[in-house]
Amino acid sequence: MQKTILNQLLKDKSADTRDQVSSAYTAIPCNYEFAVSVSLAEMQNHMDAANEKGFIAWCNEDGISAIIYGAGQIGQDDFTDRMTWLNTIRLENDVAMAHFMANDGEKFVEIK
């Protein structure tokens, strides 16, 4: 599965940042990726939670909020939990995005 959300997040970054972040994710098996804006105050807690849930996570801060990107393998039994978690940690008026492999192909979901 292509890491489409990652490519979208990196499109406006410097070539060095694009190369560094992209190469860190190249070898990661992935059937699920996400991006979610979170508060700066809770950023590290959410990064730790992403790692505990089995994702390799990267964070891009803009001084007001932070966008956490994560990619990894999840089982079908974990899908609802991961989607609920994203909805719980996202900034109130923002959208969380998920891209995953479903039985009938790749899917994009926005959580509002």
C-alpha positions as CSV (number, residue, x, y, z in Angstrom):
1,M,0.0,0.0,0.0
2,Q,1.3,3.4,-0.9
3,K,1.7,5.9,2.0
4,T,-0.6,8.4,0.3
5,I,-1.3,10.6,3.4
6,L,2.5,10.8,4.1
7,N,3.2,12.0,0.6
8,Q,0.4,14.6,1.0
9,L,1.9,15.9,4.3
10,L,5.4,16.1,2.8
11,K,4.5,17.8,-0.4
12,D,5.3,21.3,0.9
13,K,8.4,20.3,3.0
14,S,12.0,20.8,2.1
15,A,13.7,18.1,0.0
16,D,15.8,17.1,3.0
17,T,12.7,16.7,5.2
18,R,10.9,14.7,2.4
19,D,13.9,12.4,1.9
20,Q,14.5,11.9,5.6
21,V,10.9,11.2,6.6
22,S,10.1,9.1,3.5
23,S,13.2,6.9,3.9
24,A,12.2,6.2,7.5
25,Y,8.9,4.8,6.3
26,T,10.1,3.0,3.2
27,A,10.6,-0.4,4.9
28,I,7.6,-0.3,7.2
29,P,4.9,-2.9,6.4
30,C,1.7,-0.9,6.2
31,N,-2.0,-1.6,5.8
32,Y,-3.1,1.5,7.7
33,E,-1.9,5.0,7.9
34,F,-3.4,8.1,9.6
35,A,-2.9,11.8,10.1
36,V,-4.5,13.7,13.0
37,S,-4.0,17.2,14.4
38,V,-3.6,17.3,18.1
39,S,-2.9,19.9,20.8
40,L,0.8,20.7,21.4
41,A,0.2,20.1,25.2
42,E,-0.8,16.5,24.5
43,M,1.4,15.7,21.6
44,Q,3.9,13.5,23.4
45,N,1.2,11.5,25.1
46,H,-0.5,10.9,21.7
47,M,2.9,10.0,20.1
48,D,3.5,7.5,22.9
49,A,0.0,6.0,22.4
50,A,0.6,5.7,18.7
51,N,3.7,3.7,19.4
52,E,1.9,1.5,21.9
53,K,-0.7,0.8,19.3
54,G,2.0,-0.5,16.9
55,F,2.4,2.6,14.7
56,I,5.7,4.2,13.6
57,A,4.8,7.9,14.3
58,W,6.2,11.2,13.0
59,C,5.1,14.6,14.2
60,N,5.1,17.9,12.3
61,E,4.6,20.9,14.6
62,D,3.6,24.4,13.3
63,G,3.7,26.2,16.7
64,I,-0.1,26.1,17.2
65,S,-0.8,22.4,16.8
66,A,0.9,19.2,15.8
67,I,0.0,16.8,13.1
68,I,0.8,13.2,14.0
69,Y,1.3,10.8,11.1
70,G,1.5,7.1,11.7
71,A,1.8,3.9,9.6
72,G,1.8,0.3,10.4
73,Q,0.0,-3.0,10.3
74,I,-3.3,-3.5,12.2
75,G,-5.6,-6.5,12.4
76,Q,-9.2,-6.4,11.5
77,D,-10.1,-6.7,15.1
78,D,-8.2,-3.5,15.9
79,F,-9.8,-1.3,13.2
80,T,-12.7,0.1,15.3
81,D,-10.4,0.8,18.3
82,R,-7.9,2.7,16.1
83,M,-10.7,4.8,14.4
84,T,-12.3,5.6,17.8
85,W,-8.8,6.6,19.1
86,L,-8.3,9.0,16.2
87,N,-11.7,10.6,16.8
88,T,-10.9,11.0,20.5
89,I,-7.5,12.7,20.1
90,R,-8.2,15.0,17.1
91,L,-8.6,18.7,17.6
92,E,-12.3,19.5,18.0
93,N,-12.8,21.3,14.7
94,D,-10.3,19.4,12.7
95,V,-10.5,16.2,10.6
96,A,-8.5,13.0,11.2
97,M,-7.7,11.0,8.1
98,A,-7.1,7.3,7.7
99,H,-6.0,5.3,4.7
100,F,-6.2,1.5,4.9
101,M,-6.6,-1.7,3.0
102,A,-10.1,-3.2,3.2
103,N,-11.3,-6.5,1.8
104,D,-12.5,-4.6,-1.3
105,G,-9.4,-2.4,-1.8
106,E,-7.9,0.8,-0.5
107,K,-10.1,3.2,1.4
108,F,-9.8,6.8,2.6
109,V,-11.9,7.9,5.6
110,E,-12.2,11.4,7.1
111,I,-13.3,11.5,10.8
112,K,-15.1,14.8,11.6
